[in-house]
Amino acid sequence: MTGIAVIVMGSERDLDFSREIAKYLKMLGVTYTFRVASAHKTPEKVLEVIKEFEAEKAVYITVAGRSNALSAFVDANSSKPVIACPPYSENYGGADIYSSLRVPSGIGSLVTIVPEGAAIAVAKILALEDSSLAEGIKDYQASKKRELEKANESVKKLK
């Protein structure tokens, strides 16, 4: 079994941002699923989600804006990796991501605010036991390098 990325959103408002993460997971060949559960409003539901994936090779991506207790809550209640990917909001001048960065002791969630970065991190974690995912990551990285080489050639022609 390859593994699965479990994208847990704090609310349905996070769905568009989560779909952006899913787009990259799909490109990298990672199976994913969506769940909605709030650490503040429905902590019991969060625990149910964790229990649902307890026996699987799972990596959680938590998507919650404003006060992101979701990431630390999932991390504190699971032995699986947790990647916090809070949607950045100009409304708070970036201060909203502090709740993802400043967490209690004993919490090991990683943080990125870039959907592509969250997907790559999940793929790399799962690739530790899946050589086909590792190859997919190498191919993706090579495609990014080719994009830069093409851009360089294009820019060199400008005067």
Helices and strands as residue ranges (DSSP letters): E 4-9, G 12-14, H 15-28, E 31-36, H 43-52, E 58-63, H 70-76, E 82-84, G 90-92, G 95-97, H 98-101, E 110-111, H 115-127, H 131-156
